[in-house]
Amino acid sequence: MKKAILAPILSAFVIPGLGQIINRRPVKGLISLFLVMIFFVGGLLSLSKALEDSVASQPATGNTTYSFSQALADADLTLPLCFVGALALLWLLSVIDAFWEGRRLDLRE
């Protein structure tokens, strides 16, 4: 299968950075893998913190008018959304880069 097709498919559907490794760019691929891991873990930790703050902000009384969903709606989800956006952007750039690099290698062969 041509690298211009195989590399972006692997980057898009399996793991970002895998297409770069297949295209003989291991450093670029490992950097992508490392950044994906950082963004993913950072997003999970920041979302966990936002959920924890939402649960902690619920009153201890039996008041049912202030629900967990309202507390979550009031929570600041800016940081988790930034991590998700960065992860999506890195994923997209990884697919595009794998395609162009694979195309360049296919044309050279």
N, C-alpha and C positions, 0 to 999 in steps of 0.2 A: 504494500500500500504506500502511496506517496506520502512523504513527510509533511507536505503542505496540508494534507487532510488528517492524517493520524495524530500529529502533534497537538493541533488545537482541540480535537475531539477529546484527547486524554486530559488536556488542561481544563476543558470546560466541564467534563462530566466526571472526572476521577479526582484529580488533585491539581490545583494550580502549581505550575513549576515543573510538572512531569513532562510537558511538551518541550520545555527548554532543555531538559536533561536528554530527551530523545534526539533533539536537534544538536547535540554535542556542545551544549552550553551549560555544563554542570554548576558553575558558580552562580550564574543567573538563576538557574532552577532552584538551587539550595537557598538563595536569598529569598526567592518568592515563597518557598515552603516555610521558611522561618517567619517571614512577615505575615503569612496567612495564620500561622500558629499564634503569633503575638496578637493579631487583631481578633481572632476567634476567642482566645482566652480572656483578653481584655474586655471584649463585649460581654462574655458570660459573667465575668466578675462584676462589671458595672451594672448589668441587669440584676444580678443577685443582690447587690447593694440597694438598688432602687426598690426591689421587692421587699427587702428586709425593712427599709425605712417606711414603706407603705404599711406593712403589718404592724410595725412599732407605733405608727401614728394613729392607729385605730384606738378609740377610747375603750377602756377596760370595763366600762359600764355595759349594761344590757341594751344600750341604745341601738336599735336596728336601722335607724335612719341613715347612719354613716356606715356604709358598707365597704367591703374590701375593694370592690370595683371603683367606688368613688375615690378611695385613697390612692389606688393605682392611677386613676385618671388625673389626680392632682400631683402625682409624682413627677419629678424632673427626669425625663428620659432622653435628654440631649446627648449625654455621653454614650449610652448604649447605641443610639442611632448613628452617632459619628463613627463608632467602630463598625457597625453594619455597613455604612456607606463606604468606608475605607476598604473593607473586605470585598464588597461588590466591585468597586473600582479596580482593585488589584486583580481580582478574578478576570474581569473583562480585559484589562491590559495584558494579562498573561495569555489569554486566548488569542488576542490580536497579534502579540509578539510571536507566539508559537507559529501562527499561520504564516506571517511574513518571513520569518526565519526558515521555516520549512519550504516555503515557495522559493526562496533564494537558494537553498541547498538543492532543490529539485532542478532548478534551471541550470545550476552549475554542473550537475551530473550528466 
